[in-house]
Amino acid sequence: MVNEFGRKHRIAILGGGPGGYEAALAGAQLGAEVTLVERRGVGGSAVLTDVVPSKSLIATAEIASTVRGASELGIRLRDDAREPQSIDPGQVTVDLRVVNERLLRLAAAQSTDMTRELEQAGVRIVEGEGRLDGPERVVVSTGSTGSAGEDDGLEVPADTVVVATGARPRELPAARPDGERILTWTQLYGLEMLPEHLVVVGSGVTGAEFASAYRHLGSRVTLVSSRDRVLPGEDVDAALVLQEVFDAIGLEVLGRSRADRVERVGDGVRVTLSDGRTVDGSHCLMAVGSIPNTAGIGLEEAGVLLDDSGRIRVNRVAGTSVPSIYAAGDCSAFLPLASVAAMQGRTAVFHAMGDIVQPTELRNVTANIFTSPEIATVGWQQPQVEDGTVRGVIFKLPLSPNPRAKMLDIRHGFVKLFATTTTRQVLGGVVVAPKASELILPISIAVEHRLTVDELAMAFSVYPSLSGAITDAARAMHIVH
């Protein structure tokens, strides 16, 4: 696309994670001259140290758990010299070194694929540290001169800048990670042996996911929660189901327990709680939130407004306080999800280049927690219905009566729908089940297109299937006219 000056629109992107990657593809698609600056590799931390490896680890843990429970389904080990033997769960072991090597290979392969796609689209990729030099210029320190302490200070002029620098794990002064025993979630993949006893500090999404995964891999796990339950910010019914599952698999949750200090003690760690109690373990994972990567990259100097946490203030088209600068992903004060970052990246470029834009609606965003079982949500939730923010009704259908759930030996989970009181338009939903991330899509479509529960129920679901629970729940909310 040629601008008013007779040249291509120039886009500079800081960060190659989901937001920056999608922004670059969108810009190339619209004919812009796109330069993407990334210091580690295309995909950013989401691909290299966060989403891709963590969800791969969780998938491996699910398989290990399935194998351990195979005997209950009648599956036996066969030895020609003996009668078939039951599978002893205690004999199912995990080689964490091999697991982690595979996770990192997958992450690297994903990054390579993304790099190739950008290059084929005509995107210029620059490896280095980028910073803003005013609202329409990016300076990149590539260090390509080879001289110590010097770099070439590559300048990239831009009509539009997209900041997608992501975030990093928060570190507490009294619990500094050492990469060996006290770890952030980015450092777990260097472990070669399964932790004998992993203490997880933080019961939010990240803490719950890793606690669940490592328990299913075979570690003893203690989860330290400053609140009275796990996942304090999520659907209460879903959190209670997860707590029940944690109890069943022997995962200890210390509720209302704040960690004051974590220190190395011999070959292990000691977590000191605010009430004076201590928890000794072999390793400790600190999952206490994240810090946006916004410091020292010229945002304030360019006039970009930040919130009190250092995140970039953005509107629903990812615009900042400076018209030529947009922000996407975890560095922005929006919603820290990879899918949202990708949508912000595309939306930013479409808006900057005058293309058709659909502002992002937070109420339509689908989110998933990759515990076992998974917890997926979309749209308005129960607190907003109960406090009158929206007028609606609630219906919850347990999964246990579902025939497919019986076949798969699924004992925990449910489908919950929220709909308007009068017309029964679908407002939102919650799914707690294996692969809830896949099952939530029909509800997400219903929310996005403002379908009623009757319209959702009219869709044919396969019998038997877990998705049949969604149409069953919708059918149960029908109003007789």
Protein Blocks (a to p, Z undefined) as FASTA:
>chain_A
ZZfkopacddddehjbfklmmmmmmmmmnopacddddfkbghijmlmmmmmmmmmmmmmm
mmmmmmmmmmmnopacddfkbccddddfklpccdfklmmmmmmmmmmmmmmmmmmmmmmn
opacdedddddebjkbccddehlnopghiaehiacddfbdcddebpaddddfklccehlm
mccfklmmmpfbdcfbacdehjbfklmmmmmmmmmnopacddddfbfbehklbcfklmmm
mmmmmmmnopacdehiacfbdcdehjbccdddfkopacddfbdcddebjaddfehnlmmm
nopacdfkopacddfkopafbfkbccedjkbccbdcfklmmmmmmmmmmmmnopacdddd
fklpccddfbddddddehjdfklmmnomagcddddddfklpmklmmnopabdcddddddf
klopafbdcdddehklmmmmmmmmmmmnopafklmmmpccddddfklmmmmmmmmmpccZ
Z
